[in-house]
């Protein structure tokens, strides 16, 4: 049984003891018990690498981040994006804004335009449905954007450089596999690059504009993260 969202944590804790032979999973949760566990994406690993890409592609040396809320699940990838960019250019300026909504397209657009007015020429966007407002802002001003969760380039082909992907199907496959193989544990499972649960989308029309050395650096960094040579920290509070 899967609860798609951290809000299912408390209900699962209440219900699971009544069904000891059933395994429960809470996506993006923090609960754990004898027959229930939480599943999380280590998507900050991908966003660190995308931060490297952004630092290599910016012309203004100013990046912007638009997130729906100031919550750990959104702050972690945003802060990893900043760290990746600063690993290339410690002096790069990175500004952020929180929309305060998952759905308010107009507020997201206003937040994005404000960041663009401050010089940002690449926006890292993680705001669910509200993200379309930020993407529209980027499109209208001719700046690039980073999509989230799924490949958003088909919606904004001249705007979305790449997207930070979360492979829910792969997460389900790994979780179900743990049950079938008898290795289930009541804990928080963290699935990242080494599991094939996160990654980045194709560059589509931007592919020829990205130097091969940048693509190679992204792949090398990915392997270094998988091998444990680079540890991307989980930062829950936004930095300046």
Secondary structure, DSSP 4 states (H G I P E B T S, - for coil): -EE-SGGGHHHHHHHGGG-TTS-EEEET----BTTEEEEEE-HHHHHHHHHHHHHHH-SSSEEEEEES-SSHHHHHHHHHHHHHHHHH-TT-EEEEEE-S-SS-HHHHHHHHHHHHHTT-SEEEEE-GGGHHHHHHHHHHHT-EEEEEES--TTTSTTTEEEEEEE-HHHHHHHHHHHHHTT---SSEEEE-GGGTSEEE---GGGGGGS-HHHHHHHHHHHHHHHTTSS------S---
